[in-house]
Amino acid sequence: SYTPESTVREKENTQNDKPYYLLVLSAKTPEALQGKIHEMAGFLEKSQNSGAMDLAKISYTLMEGRHHFDCRCA
């Protein structure tokens, strides 16, 4: 079936415009998890200042592209 190009673009634009994204972190130990949290906070702050942050992609990669350890936070 035919879908007008403008409809496809509208769907693409709205998928990344959610008000929040889940960022899941995990590590082998609570201490390592604290380190990951601080690293992520620094990364997000730096990325926000440079304007090169895509929370949708970061969220997806953290949930789907990583091994999940026992110590977790979101």
Backbone as JSON, one array per atom type, in Angstrom:
{
  "sequence": "SYTPESTVREKENTQNDKPYYLLVLSAKTPEALQGKIHEMAGFLEKSQNSGAMDLAKISYTLMEGRHHFDCRCA",
  "N": [[0.84, -1.18, 0.0], [0.35, 2.31, -0.5], [2.01, 4.9, 1.19], [1.91, 8.23, 1.96], [4.77, 10.35, 1.71], [5.0, 12.46, 3.52], [3.56, 11.6, 5.75], [5.14, 9.5, 6.68], [7.44, 10.91, 7.43], [6.36, 12.46, 9.51], [5.81, 10.48, 11.43], [8.43, 9.59, 11.97], [9.55, 11.9, 13.1], [8.0, 12.26, 15.44], [8.61, 10.03, 16.97], [11.04, 10.46, 18.29], [10.53, 12.51, 19.99], [9.7, 12.23, 22.63], [8.87, 12.93, 26.06], [10.53, 11.83, 27.97], [13.1, 9.35, 28.61], [14.12, 6.04, 29.33], [17.02, 5.27, 31.02], [19.11, 2.73, 31.43], [21.38, 1.28, 33.59], [24.0, -1.0, 34.44], [26.13, -3.08, 36.48], [28.82, -5.12, 37.8], [29.32, -4.82, 40.51], [28.16, -2.85, 43.35], [29.8, -0.61, 43.71], [31.05, -0.32, 41.21], [28.78, 0.25, 39.73], [28.07, 2.75, 40.76], [30.2, 4.18, 39.71], [29.61, 3.96, 36.97], [27.23, 5.42, 36.9], [28.14, 8.01, 37.52], [29.86, 8.41, 35.33], [27.99, 8.35, 33.22], [26.41, 10.56, 33.87], [28.29, 12.63, 33.54], [28.85, 12.3, 30.81], [26.31, 12.84, 29.68], [25.93, 15.5, 30.46], [28.08, 16.76, 29.13], [27.41, 16.12, 26.47], [24.94, 17.38, 26.22], [25.67, 20.05, 26.4], [27.11, 20.31, 24.05], [25.19, 19.86, 22.2], [24.82, 17.47, 20.9], [23.23, 15.23, 21.55], [21.25, 12.32, 21.62], [18.77, 11.07, 23.13], [16.97, 8.97, 22.68], [18.4, 7.1, 21.15], [20.52, 6.57, 22.89], [19.16, 5.45, 25.09], [18.03, 3.16, 23.86], [20.36, 1.73, 23.12], [21.52, 1.25, 25.64], [19.63, -0.48, 26.74], [19.3, -2.58, 24.87], [21.74, -3.16, 23.65], [23.68, -4.07, 25.37], [25.24, -6.17, 27.91], [23.51, -7.23, 30.77], [24.15, -6.8, 34.13], [24.06, -7.95, 37.6], [23.82, -5.81, 39.5], [21.85, -3.07, 39.2], [20.38, -0.06, 37.85], [17.93, 2.42, 36.99]],
  "CA": [[0.0, 0.0, 0.0], [1.09, 3.57, -0.61], [1.96, 5.82, 2.31], [2.52, 9.5, 1.57], [6.05, 10.62, 2.35], [4.82, 13.38, 4.65], [3.11, 10.8, 6.89], [6.31, 8.77, 7.16], [8.28, 11.89, 8.13], [5.71, 12.83, 10.76], [6.03, 9.39, 12.38], [9.84, 9.6, 12.36], [9.78, 13.04, 13.97], [7.34, 12.11, 16.74], [9.19, 8.94, 17.74], [12.15, 10.94, 19.09], [10.11, 13.69, 20.73], [9.07, 11.85, 23.88], [9.34, 13.8, 27.14], [11.5, 11.15, 28.82], [13.64, 8.08, 28.13], [14.68, 5.22, 30.39], [18.44, 4.98, 30.89], [19.37, 1.57, 32.28], [22.8, 1.01, 33.81], [24.25, -2.17, 35.28], [27.54, -3.37, 36.75], [29.01, -6.33, 38.61], [29.33, -4.47, 41.93], [27.56, -1.54, 43.62], [30.81, 0.43, 43.5], [31.19, -0.14, 39.77], [27.55, 0.89, 39.28], [28.21, 4.17, 41.1], [31.11, 4.74, 38.71], [28.86, 4.07, 35.71], [26.28, 6.52, 37.05], [28.9, 9.26, 37.41], [30.31, 8.51, 33.94], [26.84, 8.69, 32.38], [26.04, 11.95, 34.17], [29.27, 13.48, 32.87], [28.63, 12.19, 29.37], [25.07, 13.54, 29.33], [26.17, 16.93, 30.62], [28.95, 17.18, 28.03], [26.65, 16.0, 25.22], [23.9, 18.41, 26.22], [26.32, 21.32, 26.13], [27.55, 20.35, 22.65], [24.01, 19.72, 21.35], [24.92, 16.24, 20.11], [22.67, 14.15, 22.36], [20.02, 11.69, 21.14], [18.39, 10.2, 24.24], [16.31, 7.77, 22.18], [19.44, 6.15, 20.75], [21.25, 6.18, 24.1], [18.27, 4.55, 25.82], [17.94, 1.89, 23.13], [21.64, 1.02, 23.21], [21.7, 0.78, 27.01], [18.72, -1.59, 27.03], [19.38, -3.68, 23.91], [23.07, -3.43, 23.13], [24.62, -4.32, 26.47], [24.98, -7.27, 28.83], [22.97, -6.7, 32.03], [24.71, -7.43, 35.32], [23.14, -8.03, 38.74], [23.61, -4.49, 40.1], [21.21, -2.27, 38.14], [19.55, 1.11, 38.18], [17.31, 3.04, 35.81]],
  "C": [[0.88, 1.25, 0.0], [0.9, 4.4, 0.65], [2.62, 7.12, 1.89], [3.78, 9.78, 2.37], [5.91, 11.53, 3.56], [4.37, 12.63, 5.9], [4.27, 10.04, 7.5], [7.2, 9.72, 7.94], [7.67, 12.29, 9.46], [5.93, 11.76, 11.82], [7.46, 9.38, 12.87], [10.11, 10.73, 13.34], [9.17, 12.86, 15.35], [7.95, 11.0, 17.57], [10.31, 9.41, 18.64], [11.78, 12.14, 19.95], [9.38, 13.34, 22.02], [9.64, 12.7, 25.01], [10.39, 13.15, 28.04], [11.95, 9.85, 28.18], [14.24, 7.35, 29.32], [16.14, 4.94, 30.09], [18.78, 3.91, 31.91], [20.88, 1.34, 32.36], [22.93, -0.23, 34.67], [25.75, -2.38, 35.41], [27.61, -4.61, 37.63], [28.95, -6.04, 40.11], [28.64, -3.12, 42.13], [28.54, -0.39, 43.39], [31.0, 0.73, 42.02], [29.95, 0.56, 39.19], [27.59, 2.38, 39.58], [29.12, 4.86, 40.1], [30.42, 4.94, 37.38], [27.87, 5.24, 35.75], [26.99, 7.86, 36.88], [29.4, 9.48, 35.98], [29.16, 8.96, 33.03], [26.42, 10.13, 32.62], [27.0, 12.92, 33.49], [29.09, 13.49, 31.37], [27.4, 12.99, 28.94], [25.24, 15.05, 29.43], [27.01, 17.47, 29.47], [28.19, 17.16, 26.7], [25.58, 17.06, 25.12], [24.5, 19.76, 25.87], [26.75, 21.44, 24.67], [26.38, 20.23, 21.69], [24.0, 18.44, 20.54], [24.34, 15.04, 20.85], [21.37, 13.64, 21.74], [19.62, 10.66, 22.19], [17.7, 8.93, 23.78], [17.34, 6.71, 21.82], [20.24, 5.66, 21.96], [20.43, 5.18, 24.9], [18.21, 3.18, 25.17], [19.23, 1.08, 23.29], [21.86, 0.48, 24.61], [20.82, -0.43, 27.33], [18.96, -2.8, 26.13], [20.8, -4.07, 23.54], [24.1, -3.77, 24.18], [24.22, -5.58, 27.25], [24.52, -6.66, 30.16], [23.51, -7.5, 33.2], [23.71, -7.34, 36.48], [22.85, -6.69, 39.41], [23.09, -3.56, 39.02], [20.53, -1.04, 38.71], [19.01, 1.68, 36.88], [16.9, 4.46, 36.14]]
}
